Amino acid sequence: MLRNKILLFICFSLILVISSYVFAEESEFKVKNGFYAGLLYVNNSIDGDFDDDTFYYSSTNVYNVPKVDSGSGFGLILGSRFNKGAFEIGYQQSKHETHSAFVDVGDQDAEYNLVDMNFKFDVFAKGRLRPNIILGLGYTWLDIENNKTDGQTLSDERFTGWAANLGAGLAYFITPQWCINGALMYRWQSYGEIDGNELEDSTSGSGVCYNVGMAYTF
């Protein structure tokens, strides 16, 4: 947890240092404001209570909370850029492996999904290079293979919950409409339900996430 926070701080500091030089050289460059769309490569970490040390029980099933490896996938974004930042709505999906002593049939696959909304506030609102601060909220669900049992058979389980994003991003505009972008953030995630059953205590899945991609402003 501490290592992830230190990494986030170092990357944000580097963004500010690098951008200060570029900002000084290309402050007259103008980007196009308006609606944009983009594609992302994403990498997500799911830590917190996902450590293979937690179980939940219902009248018919035993649910395991396995250890989840970080995993990669894709993302889609739709947004609107204004003079000093942007607002985005996005979807992400990433694939993960899980490990559990509870399930002695090898590693189980998991699929992470997220729909979120993010505000991006430009640190410098001029030039090709635009470092930004990111704040956002999202809804997330995590499907894990063969990690619950009714005492006879194994089956899939789904965790659902909410997320909050805090991080730093960077957009480099090749032209006023095309840009390469990336972000590093810490995502607080709290899963309050398993298979639609509300938990008395929520399950934390917080972790560091990053993405890189391209976007086009119409």
Secondary structure as a PSIPRED ss2 file (coil, helix, strand):
# PSIPRED VFORMAT (PSIPRED V4.0)

   1 M C   1.000  0.000  0.000
   2 L H   0.000  1.000  0.000
   3 R H   0.000  1.000  0.000
   4 N H   0.000  1.000  0.000
   5 K H   0.000  1.000  0.000
   6 I H   0.000  1.000  0.000
   7 L H   0.000  1.000  0.000
   8 L H   0.000  1.000  0.000
   9 F H   0.000  1.000  0.000
  10 I H   0.000  1.000  0.000
  11 C H   0.000  1.000  0.000
  12 F H   0.000  1.000  0.000
  13 S H   0.000  1.000  0.000
  14 L H   0.000  1.000  0.000
  15 I H   0.000  1.000  0.000
  16 L H   0.000  1.000  0.000
  17 V H   0.000  1.000  0.000
  18 I H   0.000  1.000  0.000
  19 S H   0.000  1.000  0.000
  20 S H   0.000  1.000  0.000
  21 Y H   0.000  1.000  0.000
  22 V H   0.000  1.000  0.000
  23 F H   0.000  1.000  0.000
  24 A H   0.000  1.000  0.000
  25 E H   0.000  1.000  0.000
  26 E C   1.000  0.000  0.000
  27 S C   1.000  0.000  0.000
  28 E C   1.000  0.000  0.000
  29 F C   1.000  0.000  0.000
  30 K C   1.000  0.000  0.000
  31 V C   1.000  0.000  0.000
  32 K C   1.000  0.000  0.000
  33 N C   1.000  0.000  0.000
  34 G E   0.000  0.000  1.000
  35 F E   0.000  0.000  1.000
  36 Y E   0.000  0.000  1.000
  37 A E   0.000  0.000  1.000
  38 G E   0.000  0.000  1.000
  39 L E   0.000  0.000  1.000
  40 L E   0.000  0.000  1.000
  41 Y E   0.000  0.000  1.000
  42 V E   0.000  0.000  1.000
  43 N E   0.000  0.000  1.000
  44 N E   0.000  0.000  1.000
  45 S C   1.000  0.000  0.000
  46 I C   1.000  0.000  0.000
  47 D C   1.000  0.000  0.000
  48 G C   1.000  0.000  0.000
  49 D C   1.000  0.000  0.000
  50 F C   1.000  0.000  0.000
  51 D C   1.000  0.000  0.000
  52 D C   1.000  0.000  0.000
  53 D C   1.000  0.000  0.000
  54 T E   0.000  0.000  1.000
  55 F E   0.000  0.000  1.000
  56 Y E   0.000  0.000  1.000
  57 Y E   0.000  0.000  1.000
  58 S C   1.000  0.000  0.000
  59 S C   1.000  0.000  0.000
  60 T C   1.000  0.000  0.000
  61 N C   1.000  0.000  0.000
  62 V E   0.000  0.000  1.000
  63 Y E   0.000  0.000  1.000
  64 N E   0.000  0.000  1.000
  65 V E   0.000  0.000  1.000
  66 P C   1.000  0.000  0.000
  67 K E   0.000  0.000  1.000
  68 V E   0.000  0.000  1.000
  69 D C   1.000  0.000  0.000
  70 S C   1.000  0.000  0.000
  71 G E   0.000  0.000  1.000
  72 S E   0.000  0.000  1.000
  73 G E   0.000  0.000  1.000
  74 F E   0.000  0.000  1.000
  75 G E   0.000  0.000  1.000
  76 L E   0.000  0.000  1.000
  77 I E   0.000  0.000  1.000
  78 L E   0.000  0.000  1.000
  79 G E   0.000  0.000  1.000
  80 S E   0.000  0.000  1.000
  81 R E   0.000  0.000  1.000
  82 F E   0.000  0.000  1.000
  83 N C   1.000  0.000  0.000
  84 K C   1.000  0.000  0.000
  85 G E   0.000  0.000  1.000
  86 A E   0.000  0.000  1.000
  87 F E   0.000  0.000  1.000
  88 E E   0.000  0.000  1.000
  89 I E   0.000  0.000  1.000
  90 G E   0.000  0.000  1.000
  91 Y E   0.000  0.000  1.000
  92 Q E   0.000  0.000  1.000
  93 Q E   0.000  0.000  1.000
  94 S E   0.000  0.000  1.000
  95 K E   0.000  0.000  1.000
  96 H E   0.000  0.000  1.000
  97 E E   0.000  0.000  1.000
  98 T E   0.000  0.000  1.000
  99 H E   0.000  0.000  1.000
 100 S C   1.000  0.000  0.000
 101 A C   1.000  0.000  0.000
 102 F C   1.000  0.000  0.000
 103 V C   1.000  0.000  0.000
 104 D C   1.000  0.000  0.000
 105 V C   1.000  0.000  0.000
 106 G C   1.000  0.000  0.000
 107 D C   1.000  0.000  0.000
 108 Q E   0.000  0.000  1.000
 109 D E   0.000  0.000  1.000
 110 A E   0.000  0.000  1.000
 111 E E   0.000  0.000  1.000
 112 Y E   0.000  0.000  1.000
 113 N E   0.000  0.000  1.000
 114 L E   0.000  0.000  1.000
 115 V E   0.000  0.000  1.000
 116 D E   0.000  0.000  1.000
 117 M E   0.000  0.000  1.000
 118 N E   0.000  0.000  1.000
 119 F E   0.000  0.000  1.000
 120 K E   0.000  0.000  1.000
 121 F E   0.000  0.000  1.000
 122 D E   0.000  0.000  1.000
 123 V C   1.000  0.000  0.000
 124 F C   1.000  0.000  0.000
 125 A C   1.000  0.000  0.000
 126 K C   1.000  0.000  0.000
 127 G C   1.000  0.000  0.000
 128 R C   1.000  0.000  0.000
 129 L E   0.000  0.000  1.000
 130 R E   0.000  0.000  1.000
 131 P E   0.000  0.000  1.000
 132 N E   0.000  0.000  1.000
 133 I E   0.000  0.000  1.000
 134 I E   0.000  0.000  1.000
 135 L E   0.000  0.000  1.000
 136 G E   0.000  0.000  1.000
 137 L E   0.000  0.000  1.000
 138 G E   0.000  0.000  1.000
 139 Y E   0.000  0.000  1.000
 140 T E   0.000  0.000  1.000
 141 W E   0.000  0.000  1.000
 142 L E   0.000  0.000  1.000
 143 D E   0.000  0.000  1.000
 144 I E   0.000  0.000  1.000
 145 E E   0.000  0.000  1.000
 146 N E   0.000  0.000  1.000
 147 N E   0.000  0.000  1.000
 148 K E   0.000  0.000  1.000
 149 T E   0.000  0.000  1.000
 150 D C   1.000  0.000  0.000
 151 G C   1.000  0.000  0.000
 152 Q C   1.000  0.000  0.000
 153 T C   1.000  0.000  0.000
 154 L E   0.000  0.000  1.000
 155 S E   0.000  0.000  1.000
 156 D E   0.000  0.000  1.000
 157 E E   0.000  0.000  1.000
 158 R E   0.000  0.000  1.000
 159 F E   0.000  0.000  1.000
 160 T E   0.000  0.000  1.000
 161 G E   0.000  0.000  1.000
 162 W E   0.000  0.000  1.000
 163 A E   0.000  0.000  1.000
 164 A E   0.000  0.000  1.000
 165 N E   0.000  0.000  1.000
 166 L E   0.000  0.000  1.000
 167 G E   0.000  0.000  1.000
 168 A E   0.000  0.000  1.000
 169 G E   0.000  0.000  1.000
 170 L E   0.000  0.000  1.000
 171 A E   0.000  0.000  1.000
 172 Y E   0.000  0.000  1.000
 173 F E   0.000  0.000  1.000
 174 I C   1.000  0.000  0.000
 175 T C   1.000  0.000  0.000
 176 P C   1.000  0.000  0.000
 177 Q C   1.000  0.000  0.000
 178 W E   0.000  0.000  1.000
 179 C E   0.000  0.000  1.000
 180 I E   0.000  0.000  1.000
 181 N E   0.000  0.000  1.000
 182 G E   0.000  0.000  1.000
 183 A E   0.000  0.000  1.000
 184 L E   0.000  0.000  1.000
 185 M E   0.000  0.000  1.000
 186 Y E   0.000  0.000  1.000
 187 R E   0.000  0.000  1.000
 188 W E   0.000  0.000  1.000
 189 Q E   0.000  0.000  1.000
 190 S E   0.000  0.000  1.000
 191 Y E   0.000  0.000  1.000
 192 G E   0.000  0.000  1.000
 193 E E   0.000  0.000  1.000
 194 I E   0.000  0.000  1.000
 195 D C   1.000  0.000  0.000
 196 G C   1.000  0.000  0.000
 197 N E   0.000  0.000  1.000
 198 E E   0.000  0.000  1.000
 199 L E   0.000  0.000  1.000
 200 E E   0.000  0.000  1.000
 201 D E   0.000  0.000  1.000
 202 S E   0.000  0.000  1.000
 203 T E   0.000  0.000  1.000
 204 S E   0.000  0.000  1.000
 205 G C   1.000  0.000  0.000
 206 S C   1.000  0.000  0.000
 207 G E   0.000  0.000  1.000
 208 V E   0.000  0.000  1.000
 209 C E   0.000  0.000  1.000
 210 Y E   0.000  0.000  1.000
 211 N E   0.000  0.000  1.000
 212 V E   0.000  0.000  1.000
 213 G E   0.000  0.000  1.000
 214 M E   0.000  0.000  1.000
 215 A E   0.000  0.000  1.000
 216 Y E   0.000  0.000  1.000
 217 T E   0.000  0.000  1.000
 218 F C   1.000  0.000  0.000
